[in-house]
Structure formats: structure tokens, C-alpha cells
Amino acid sequence: MTAAPHPAAPRATPTAGPGDGVGSAAVARWTAAGAVAAGVLLLLFPVLRPWPDESVPSVALADGFASDRWVLAHLCGIAGLGMLAPTLLGVRTLLRGRPGARAATPAVVTAWAGAGMAALYYGAEIFGIRTLAQAALRAGDTALLVEADALREQPAAMTLFGVGLALLAAAGVLTAVALWRGGARPRWSGVPLAAGLLLYLPQFFGTPAVRVGHGVLMAAGLGLVAWAVHRLAAPPAPVSETVAA
């Protein structure tokens, strides 16, 4: 009688997943780089921005509005918000095939639309207010600066800006949900970014210290997302399976 074959010893085989492969590692690197760059730019916005007293028109206020720092700071803010959607597109790619992918898709769309709307308002503030300040300095009449509030509070512009920031807030929440459901480590890695984007509009009414603190929150939140996407792309741990001889 022939003895029945004994089963072979268990052997480790890797499980396939959306985070496997050289391609996913490259996506993770670019996504993490985009997140870090966006975070740095959004921190530079309040750090570089001049903070003259805006309660009363003055030469100091005109100098601040007319300065190169005013332009550079706002360009950093525009670029930082603009890099959110490409970063979230990378997150969506890494989550393909995972439960969180469904939330990642609208996160990309809302981030793109929101950043575009916000950029239009920022552009008017950068160059419109700077032009007013330069005119006030040339004329020696700081009373012209009262028109800055008229520019900022133009109803259509404010509506566009508010809707844009609301869409960015939605993108932050959707990103947090996507990373949580998609198995990011830690699962709450998208929460600080969501908090930063939810607070983006309210922080405009805060003091300079509050504004800089918000920039720190944005940089930290995006840094945490960068760390999480690297871990998403890491090869999964092997599992044991019994293979019959």
C-alpha cells in the first residue's frame, strides 16, 4: 500500500495589493513630495506676509500692501492650495482597490475646484490691493487705502472665495475618510489636514499669531499625509498558506 503524501510545510507568499510594485513606490514619493511642498508653502503664506495695522489707513499700511513680501506671501498661498489636488490624486491612486478610494475621488474634484475659486480671489487681493497701495504712496494720500476693503468685500468675489474654501474643507474631510477607510497608518492621518482646511476661512478673522499657528497646522497635517502615503505603498506583510504537494 502506498502511503498518502504528506502536505508540504507552510510557506510565506506575499499578498497582492494596490500598494505593491515599483510604480506605487514612485507614486508615493511624488505624492509625499507634493504634500510636503504644499505644507511648506501654506506655512510661508502667513510667515512672509507683512502684518501692518489695518484698522487705520497709514503709510506703514501702504508700504506693507505695496511690498514684494505681500506678493510673494500670497503667491505661496495660491501655490500651496493649488498643489492639494495633485497630491490628493496621488492618494487616490495609492488607494485604488481599497475601501477608501470612493471618498478619494470627490476629494480630488473638490480640492481642484476650491483651489481655483480661492486663487481668483487671492489674485485680486495681491495685485488689486498692491496697485491701490502704490497709488496711495505716489499721491501721498493714504485715504485711498479704504478702497481695499471695497475690493475685498465685493459680493461676487466674497461668494466665490467662500464657496472655494467650503469645497476645500469638504476635500479635507473626504481625504480623512479615505485614509481612514483605506487602511492608512495611523488611520487618523488625514484628520489634522481636515481640521486645517475646515478652519481655513475662520482663521482669516484671527490675529497674526493665530494665522501663523494655522499655517503650522496645515504644514503638520500635510506632513502627516506624506508619511501615511509612504506607508500605504509599503509591501504588505507575507501571509502563510498551505500548499499541497
PAKOLDREN-740426 format. One record per residue (C-alpha): residue number from 1; residue in three letters; y, z, x. Coordinates in steps of 0.1 Angstrom, whole numbers, plus 5000, padded with zeros to 4 digits. Layout:
<recs>
rec i: NUM aa: ALA c2: Y c3: Z c1: X
...
</recs>
This chain:
<recs>
rec i: 1 aa: MET c2: 5000 c3: 5000 c1: 5000
rec i: 2 aa: THR c2: 5034 c3: 4991 c1: 5013
rec i: 3 aa: ALA c2: 5059 c3: 5019 c1: 5014
rec i: 4 aa: ALA c2: 5091 c3: 5014 c1: 4994
rec i: 5 aa: PRO c2: 5121 c3: 5006 c1: 5015
rec i: 6 aa: HIS c2: 5145 c3: 5035 c1: 5022
rec i: 7 aa: PRO c2: 5182 c3: 5030 c1: 5013
rec i: 8 aa: ALA c2: 5204 c3: 5025 c1: 5042
rec i: 9 aa: ALA c2: 5228 c3: 5052 c1: 5052
rec i: 10 aa: PRO c2: 5262 c3: 5050 c1: 5036
rec i: 11 aa: ARG c2: 5288 c3: 5030 c1: 5054
rec i: 12 aa: ALA c2: 5326 c3: 5030 c1: 5052
rec i: 13 aa: THR c2: 5342 c3: 5000 c1: 5037
rec i: 14 aa: PRO c2: 5379 c3: 4996 c1: 5031
rec i: 15 aa: THR c2: 5391 c3: 4991 c1: 4996
rec i: 16 aa: ALA c2: 5413 c3: 4961 c1: 4989
rec i: 17 aa: GLY c2: 5447 c3: 4968 c1: 4976
rec i: 18 aa: PRO c2: 5482 c3: 4954 c1: 4973
rec i: 19 aa: GLY c2: 5493 c3: 4972 c1: 5003
rec i: 20 aa: ASP c2: 5468 c3: 4956 c1: 5027
rec i: 21 aa: GLY c2: 5474 c3: 4930 c1: 5053
rec i: 22 aa: VAL c2: 5500 c3: 4918 c1: 5078
rec i: 23 aa: GLY c2: 5521 c3: 4903 c1: 5051
rec i: 24 aa: SER c2: 5525 c3: 4936 c1: 5033
rec i: 25 aa: ALA c2: 5535 c3: 4953 c1: 5066
rec i: 26 aa: ALA c2: 5562 c3: 4927 c1: 5071
rec i: 27 aa: VAL c2: 5575 c3: 4931 c1: 5036
rec i: 28 aa: ALA c2: 5576 c3: 4969 c1: 5041
rec i: 29 aa: ARG c2: 5595 c3: 4965 c1: 5073
rec i: 30 aa: TRP c2: 5622 c3: 4943 c1: 5058
rec i: 31 aa: THR c2: 5623 c3: 4964 c1: 5026
rec i: 32 aa: ALA c2: 5628 c3: 4996 c1: 5046
rec i: 33 aa: ALA c2: 5654 c3: 4979 c1: 5068
rec i: 34 aa: GLY c2: 5673 c3: 4968 c1: 5037
rec i: 35 aa: ALA c2: 5671 c3: 5003 c1: 5022
rec i: 36 aa: VAL c2: 5684 c3: 5019 c1: 5054
rec i: 37 aa: ALA c2: 5712 c3: 4994 c1: 5058
rec i: 38 aa: ALA c2: 5723 c3: 4998 c1: 5021
rec i: 39 aa: GLY c2: 5723 c3: 5036 c1: 5025
rec i: 40 aa: VAL c2: 5745 c3: 5034 c1: 5057
rec i: 41 aa: LEU c2: 5769 c3: 5010 c1: 5040
rec i: 42 aa: LEU c2: 5773 c3: 5032 c1: 5009
rec i: 43 aa: LEU c2: 5779 c3: 5062 c1: 5031
rec i: 44 aa: LEU c2: 5805 c3: 5043 c1: 5052
rec i: 45 aa: PHE c2: 5825 c3: 5034 c1: 5020
rec i: 46 aa: PRO c2: 5838 c3: 5070 c1: 5014
rec i: 47 aa: VAL c2: 5839 c3: 5079 c1: 5050
rec i: 48 aa: LEU c2: 5860 c3: 5049 c1: 5061
rec i: 49 aa: ARG c2: 5882 c3: 5048 c1: 5030
rec i: 50 aa: PRO c2: 5917 c3: 5063 c1: 5035
rec i: 51 aa: TRP c2: 5924 c3: 5092 c1: 5012
rec i: 52 aa: PRO c2: 5962 c3: 5094 c1: 5008
rec i: 53 aa: ASP c2: 5976 c3: 5114 c1: 4978
rec i: 54 aa: GLU c2: 5976 c3: 5090 c1: 4949
rec i: 55 aa: SER c2: 5994 c3: 5113 c1: 4925
rec i: 56 aa: VAL c2: 6029 c3: 5101 c1: 4935
rec i: 57 aa: PRO c2: 6039 c3: 5067 c1: 4950
rec i: 58 aa: SER c2: 6048 c3: 5071 c1: 4986
rec i: 59 aa: VAL c2: 6050 c3: 5053 c1: 5019
rec i: 60 aa: ALA c2: 6018 c3: 5071 c1: 5030
rec i: 61 aa: LEU c2: 6000 c3: 5058 c1: 4999
rec i: 62 aa: ALA c2: 6013 c3: 5023 c1: 5005
rec i: 63 aa: ASP c2: 6001 c3: 5025 c1: 5042
rec i: 64 aa: GLY c2: 5967 c3: 5036 c1: 5030
rec i: 65 aa: PHE c2: 5963 c3: 5008 c1: 5004
rec i: 66 aa: ALA c2: 5976 c3: 4982 c1: 5029
rec i: 67 aa: SER c2: 5954 c3: 4993 c1: 5058
rec i: 68 aa: ASP c2: 5924 c3: 4975 c1: 5073
rec i: 69 aa: ARG c2: 5903 c3: 5006 c1: 5066
rec i: 70 aa: TRP c2: 5909 c3: 5001 c1: 5028
rec i: 71 aa: VAL c2: 5895 c3: 4966 c1: 5030
rec i: 72 aa: LEU c2: 5866 c3: 4975 c1: 5054
rec i: 73 aa: ALA c2: 5855 c3: 5005 c1: 5033
rec i: 74 aa: HIS c2: 5854 c3: 4986 c1: 5001
rec i: 75 aa: LEU c2: 5835 c3: 4957 c1: 5017
rec i: 76 aa: CYS c2: 5809 c3: 4982 c1: 5029
rec i: 77 aa: GLY c2: 5806 c3: 4994 c1: 4993
rec i: 78 aa: ILE c2: 5802 c3: 4959 c1: 4980
rec i: 79 aa: ALA c2: 5776 c3: 4950 c1: 5006
rec i: 80 aa: GLY c2: 5757 c3: 4983 c1: 5001
rec i: 81 aa: LEU c2: 5754 c3: 4977 c1: 4963
rec i: 82 aa: GLY c2: 5745 c3: 4941 c1: 4969
rec i: 83 aa: MET c2: 5716 c3: 4950 c1: 4992
rec i: 84 aa: LEU c2: 5700 c3: 4971 c1: 4965
rec i: 85 aa: ALA c2: 5684 c3: 4942 c1: 4945
rec i: 86 aa: PRO c2: 5668 c3: 4926 c1: 4976
rec i: 87 aa: THR c2: 5655 c3: 4960 c1: 4986
rec i: 88 aa: LEU c2: 5640 c3: 4966 c1: 4952
rec i: 89 aa: LEU c2: 5625 c3: 4931 c1: 4952
rec i: 90 aa: GLY c2: 5606 c3: 4943 c1: 4983
rec i: 91 aa: VAL c2: 5595 c3: 4974 c1: 4965
rec i: 92 aa: ARG c2: 5583 c3: 4953 c1: 4936
rec i: 93 aa: THR c2: 5563 c3: 4931 c1: 4960
rec i: 94 aa: LEU c2: 5546 c3: 4961 c1: 4975
rec i: 95 aa: LEU c2: 5537 c3: 4975 c1: 4941
rec i: 96 aa: ARG c2: 5521 c3: 4943 c1: 4929
rec i: 97 aa: GLY c2: 5489 c3: 4951 c1: 4912
rec i: 98 aa: ARG c2: 5498 c3: 4988 c1: 4908
rec i: 99 aa: PRO c2: 5509 c3: 5005 c1: 4876
rec i: 100 aa: GLY c2: 5545 c3: 5008 c1: 4888
rec i: 101 aa: ALA c2: 5550 c3: 4971 c1: 4891
rec i: 102 aa: ARG c2: 5560 c3: 4968 c1: 4854
rec i: 103 aa: ALA c2: 5590 c3: 4991 c1: 4859
rec i: 104 aa: ALA c2: 5599 c3: 4975 c1: 4893
rec i: 105 aa: THR c2: 5607 c3: 4941 c1: 4877
rec i: 106 aa: PRO c2: 5635 c3: 4952 c1: 4854
rec i: 107 aa: ALA c2: 5648 c3: 4974 c1: 4883
rec i: 108 aa: VAL c2: 5654 c3: 4943 c1: 4904
rec i: 109 aa: VAL c2: 5672 c3: 4924 c1: 4875
rec i: 110 aa: THR c2: 5694 c3: 4953 c1: 4865
rec i: 111 aa: ALA c2: 5704 c3: 4960 c1: 4901
rec i: 112 aa: TRP c2: 5713 c3: 4924 c1: 4907
rec i: 113 aa: ALA c2: 5734 c3: 4921 c1: 4876
rec i: 114 aa: GLY c2: 5750 c3: 4956 c1: 4880
rec i: 115 aa: ALA c2: 5760 c3: 4949 c1: 4917
rec i: 116 aa: GLY c2: 5775 c3: 4916 c1: 4907
rec i: 117 aa: MET c2: 5797 c3: 4931 c1: 4880
rec i: 118 aa: ALA c2: 5808 c3: 4960 c1: 4902
rec i: 119 aa: ALA c2: 5816 c3: 4936 c1: 4931
rec i: 120 aa: LEU c2: 5841 c3: 4918 c1: 4908
rec i: 121 aa: TYR c2: 5860 c3: 4950 c1: 4902
rec i: 122 aa: TYR c2: 5858 c3: 4961 c1: 4938
rec i: 123 aa: GLY c2: 5872 c3: 4927 c1: 4949
rec i: 124 aa: ALA c2: 5902 c3: 4930 c1: 4926
rec i: 125 aa: GLU c2: 5908 c3: 4965 c1: 4939
rec i: 126 aa: ILE c2: 5905 c3: 4956 c1: 4975
rec i: 127 aa: PHE c2: 5928 c3: 4926 c1: 4976
rec i: 128 aa: GLY c2: 5950 c3: 4932 c1: 4945
rec i: 129 aa: ILE c2: 5960 c3: 4967 c1: 4954
rec i: 130 aa: ARG c2: 5964 c3: 4958 c1: 4990
rec i: 131 aa: THR c2: 5988 c3: 4930 c1: 4980
rec i: 132 aa: LEU c2: 6008 c3: 4954 c1: 4959
rec i: 133 aa: ALA c2: 6010 c3: 4979 c1: 4988
rec i: 134 aa: GLN c2: 6021 c3: 4952 c1: 5013
rec i: 135 aa: ALA c2: 6048 c3: 4941 c1: 4988
rec i: 136 aa: ALA c2: 6060 c3: 4977 c1: 4984
rec i: 137 aa: LEU c2: 6062 c3: 4981 c1: 5022
rec i: 138 aa: ARG c2: 6081 c3: 4949 c1: 5026
rec i: 139 aa: ALA c2: 6106 c3: 4957 c1: 4999
rec i: 140 aa: GLY c2: 6108 c3: 4994 c1: 5008
rec i: 141 aa: ASP c2: 6101 c3: 5002 c1: 4971
rec i: 142 aa: THR c2: 6071 c3: 5024 c1: 4966
rec i: 143 aa: ALA c2: 6076 c3: 5023 c1: 4929
rec i: 144 aa: LEU c2: 6057 c3: 4990 c1: 4929
rec i: 145 aa: LEU c2: 6026 c3: 5011 c1: 4935
rec i: 146 aa: VAL c2: 6025 c3: 5022 c1: 4899
rec i: 147 aa: GLU c2: 6011 c3: 4987 c1: 4892
rec i: 148 aa: ALA c2: 5979 c3: 4997 c1: 4910
rec i: 149 aa: ASP c2: 5969 c3: 5019 c1: 4880
rec i: 150 aa: ALA c2: 5976 c3: 4990 c1: 4857
rec i: 151 aa: LEU c2: 5953 c3: 4968 c1: 4878
rec i: 152 aa: ARG c2: 5925 c3: 4994 c1: 4878
rec i: 153 aa: GLU c2: 5928 c3: 5002 c1: 4841
rec i: 154 aa: GLN c2: 5928 c3: 4967 c1: 4828
rec i: 155 aa: PRO c2: 5904 c3: 4970 c1: 4798
rec i: 156 aa: ALA c2: 5882 c3: 4940 c1: 4807
rec i: 157 aa: ALA c2: 5879 c3: 4950 c1: 4843
rec i: 158 aa: MET c2: 5871 c3: 4986 c1: 4835
rec i: 159 aa: THR c2: 5845 c3: 4974 c1: 4809
rec i: 160 aa: LEU c2: 5829 c3: 4951 c1: 4834
rec i: 161 aa: PHE c2: 5828 c3: 4978 c1: 4861
rec i: 162 aa: GLY c2: 5814 c3: 5004 c1: 4836
rec i: 163 aa: VAL c2: 5786 c3: 4981 c1: 4824
rec i: 164 aa: GLY c2: 5778 c3: 4972 c1: 4860
rec i: 165 aa: LEU c2: 5775 c3: 5008 c1: 4871
rec i: 166 aa: ALA c2: 5754 c3: 5016 c1: 4840
rec i: 167 aa: LEU c2: 5730 c3: 4988 c1: 4850
rec i: 168 aa: LEU c2: 5728 c3: 5002 c1: 4885
rec i: 169 aa: ALA c2: 5720 c3: 5036 c1: 4870
rec i: 170 aa: ALA c2: 5692 c3: 5020 c1: 4850
rec i: 171 aa: ALA c2: 5679 c3: 5003 c1: 4881
rec i: 172 aa: GLY c2: 5677 c3: 5037 c1: 4899
rec i: 173 aa: VAL c2: 5658 c3: 5053 c1: 4870
rec i: 174 aa: LEU c2: 5634 c3: 5023 c1: 4868
rec i: 175 aa: THR c2: 5628 c3: 5024 c1: 4906
rec i: 176 aa: ALA c2: 5620 c3: 5061 c1: 4904
rec i: 177 aa: VAL c2: 5595 c3: 5054 c1: 4876
rec i: 178 aa: ALA c2: 5580 c3: 5025 c1: 4895
rec i: 179 aa: LEU c2: 5574 c3: 5045 c1: 4927
rec i: 180 aa: TRP c2: 5561 c3: 5075 c1: 4908
rec i: 181 aa: ARG c2: 5536 c3: 5054 c1: 4888
rec i: 182 aa: GLY c2: 5528 c3: 5032 c1: 4918
rec i: 183 aa: GLY c2: 5514 c3: 5060 c1: 4939
rec i: 184 aa: ALA c2: 5543 c3: 5064 c1: 4964
rec i: 185 aa: ARG c2: 5541 c3: 5094 c1: 4987
rec i: 186 aa: PRO c2: 5558 c3: 5116 c1: 4978
rec i: 187 aa: ARG c2: 5557 c3: 5105 c1: 4941
rec i: 188 aa: TRP c2: 5593 c3: 5117 c1: 4936
rec i: 189 aa: SER c2: 5606 c3: 5095 c1: 4965
rec i: 190 aa: GLY c2: 5628 c3: 5074 c1: 4941
rec i: 191 aa: VAL c2: 5644 c3: 5104 c1: 4923
rec i: 192 aa: PRO c2: 5673 c3: 5111 c1: 4948
rec i: 193 aa: LEU c2: 5682 c3: 5074 c1: 4946
rec i: 194 aa: ALA c2: 5681 c3: 5075 c1: 4908
rec i: 195 aa: ALA c2: 5704 c3: 5106 c1: 4909
rec i: 196 aa: GLY c2: 5728 c3: 5089 c1: 4932
rec i: 197 aa: LEU c2: 5731 c3: 5058 c1: 4910
rec i: 198 aa: LEU c2: 5734 c3: 5079 c1: 4878
rec i: 199 aa: LEU c2: 5763 c3: 5098 c1: 4894
rec i: 200 aa: TYR c2: 5780 c3: 5067 c1: 4908
rec i: 201 aa: LEU c2: 5806 c3: 5065 c1: 4880
rec i: 202 aa: PRO c2: 5812 c3: 5102 c1: 4876
rec i: 203 aa: GLN c2: 5818 c3: 5107 c1: 4914
rec i: 204 aa: PHE c2: 5849 c3: 5084 c1: 4912
rec i: 205 aa: PHE c2: 5867 c3: 5113 c1: 4894
rec i: 206 aa: GLY c2: 5858 c3: 5138 c1: 4922
rec i: 207 aa: THR c2: 5876 c3: 5149 c1: 4953
rec i: 208 aa: PRO c2: 5873 c3: 5131 c1: 4987
rec i: 209 aa: ALA c2: 5847 c3: 5157 c1: 4997
rec i: 210 aa: VAL c2: 5827 c3: 5150 c1: 4965
rec i: 211 aa: ARG c2: 5829 c3: 5113 c1: 4972
rec i: 212 aa: VAL c2: 5816 c3: 5117 c1: 5008
rec i: 213 aa: GLY c2: 5789 c3: 5140 c1: 4995
rec i: 214 aa: HIS c2: 5778 c3: 5113 c1: 4971
rec i: 215 aa: GLY c2: 5776 c3: 5089 c1: 4999
rec i: 216 aa: VAL c2: 5753 c3: 5113 c1: 5018
rec i: 217 aa: LEU c2: 5731 c3: 5115 c1: 4987
rec i: 218 aa: MET c2: 5729 c3: 5077 c1: 4985
rec i: 219 aa: ALA c2: 5721 c3: 5074 c1: 5021
rec i: 220 aa: ALA c2: 5694 c3: 5101 c1: 5019
rec i: 221 aa: GLY c2: 5679 c3: 5086 c1: 4987
rec i: 222 aa: LEU c2: 5676 c3: 5051 c1: 5002
rec i: 223 aa: GLY c2: 5662 c3: 5066 c1: 5034
rec i: 224 aa: LEU c2: 5635 c3: 5083 c1: 5014
rec i: 225 aa: VAL c2: 5627 c3: 5049 c1: 4997
rec i: 226 aa: ALA c2: 5624 c3: 5033 c1: 5031
rec i: 227 aa: TRP c2: 5599 c3: 5060 c1: 5042
rec i: 228 aa: ALA c2: 5580 c3: 5056 c1: 5009
rec i: 229 aa: VAL c2: 5576 c3: 5018 c1: 5013
rec i: 230 aa: HIS c2: 5562 c3: 5021 c1: 5048
rec i: 231 aa: ARG c2: 5536 c3: 5045 c1: 5034
rec i: 232 aa: LEU c2: 5529 c3: 5021 c1: 5005
rec i: 233 aa: ALA c2: 5520 c3: 4994 c1: 5029
rec i: 234 aa: ALA c2: 5497 c3: 5016 c1: 5050
rec i: 235 aa: PRO c2: 5460 c3: 5006 c1: 5048
rec i: 236 aa: PRO c2: 5441 c3: 5027 c1: 5023
rec i: 237 aa: ALA c2: 5416 c3: 5053 c1: 5035
rec i: 238 aa: PRO c2: 5380 c3: 5039 c1: 5036
rec i: 239 aa: VAL c2: 5355 c3: 5049 c1: 5009
rec i: 240 aa: SER c2: 5318 c3: 5053 c1: 5013
rec i: 241 aa: GLU c2: 5294 c3: 5032 c1: 4993
rec i: 242 aa: THR c2: 5256 c3: 5030 c1: 4995
rec i: 243 aa: VAL c2: 5242 c3: 4995 c1: 5003
rec i: 244 aa: ALA c2: 5206 c3: 4988 c1: 4996
rec i: 245 aa: ALA c2: 5185 c3: 4974 c1: 5025
</recs>
